[in-house]
Amino acid sequence: MSLRNFTDEDLYNERSNSDKKKASSLDKELHLSSNRELYSSLNEPFLDNEALLNNIPLNKESSAQTWIIDNMQPFNVLKNDWFHDLLYEAELQYRFLGEDTFKQKITLLFLYEAIKRLQEDLAKDKEKNIRNNTKILENLLLNEEELTGIQELVDLLGPFVHVTTIIGGDYYPTFSMMLLLIKRLQEHLFRKETTLKHSIIRDVHDKIELSFRNRWDEPERRHNRRPKAPEMILLKAQRIKNDTIEDLGTRDDTIKDQNIRNNIQNTGSNIIED
């Protein structure tokens, strides 16, 4: 006899006398009180049972595997007594099938707890942000590995966004500032080297780190040096020299002092040579 053709009478006929005594009204009440939160939905074999189908408000236009509880508020039907009676009948079938179904019962318990928490969150969410975000995630259809990769990519590139904001914003990015930022990015890459799990994100990390090694040489030391590039230092020294000589040319009493003039020229030359 298949499970599809089982009725309540068949189930009780198959049980031993001791099992029938355990199925008394007292046992039923104790069972409901201890396992009232055990199930959140019914498995497919229960939906195939004609006796159970008669007690569930089904949408006739949907498939046999999809049953819709006719209630406006989600999952409020779990609080109804008739539903727990229905679960008790399902439990009788589980007992008859054997103890191997215990893991399935535990899975249903976890699912029920998840549904309860979801219902509480939905009740607090007045702007329906949770519902909208859930729809977006369902459309993405990302598995656990893909979600891990996205999270790691965001963590990896987050500091780069901060540096780009500084360089492209209202700040004036000097050479010394850039070297300090590069140093911090290198430290960030070094920390992430041992924590990344996704293979693609690790490849992205390695390519960025290789680019840093090829283009920057010990930035932690360079940022303490002169803040301007060597060519800018030369231009500034030449400009000081020319401006000083021009000022001296407009003053007759200073031009006559050739020693002062020579000293100024030598000073400018020394700056350029340095």
Stockholm file with secondary structure:
# STOCKHOLM 1.0

chainA/1-274         MSLRNFTDEDLYNERSNSDKKKASSLDKELHLSSNRELYSSLNEPFLDNEALLNNIPLNKESSAQTWIIDNMQPFNVLKNDWFHDLLYEAELQYRFLGEDTFKQKITLLFLYEAIKRLQEDLAKDKEKNIRNNTKILENLLLNEEELTGIQELVDLLGPFVHVTTIIGGDYYPTFSMMLLLIKRLQEHLFRKETTLKHSIIRDVHDKIELSFRNRWDEPERRHNRRPKAPEMILLKAQRIKNDTIEDLGTRDDTIKDQNIRNNIQNTGSNIIED
#=GR chainA/1-274 SS CCGGGCCHHHHHHHSCHHHHHHTSHHHHHHHHHHHTTSCSSCCHHHHHCHHHHTTSCCCTTSCTTCCCCCCSSTTGGGGCHHHHHHHHHHHHHHHHHCGGGHHHHHHHHHHHHHHHHHHHHHHHCTTCHHHHHHHHHHHHTCCHHHHHHHHHHHHHHHHHHHHHHHHHTTSCCCHHHHHHHHHHHHHHHHHHTTTCCCHHHHHHHHHHHHHHHHHCSCHHHHTTSCSSCHHHHHHHHHHHHHHHHHHHHTCHHHHTCHHHHHHHHHHHHHHHHC
#=GC SS_cons         CCGGGCCHHHHHHHSCHHHHHHTSHHHHHHHHHHHTTSCSSCCHHHHHCHHHHTTSCCCTTSCTTCCCCCCSSTTGGGGCHHHHHHHHHHHHHHHHHCGGGHHHHHHHHHHHHHHHHHHHHHHHCTTCHHHHHHHHHHHHTCCHHHHHHHHHHHHHHHHHHHHHHHHHTTSCCCHHHHHHHHHHHHHHHHHHTTTCCCHHHHHHHHHHHHHHHHHCSCHHHHTTSCSSCHHHHHHHHHHHHHHHHHHHHTCHHHHTCHHHHHHHHHHHHHHHHC
//
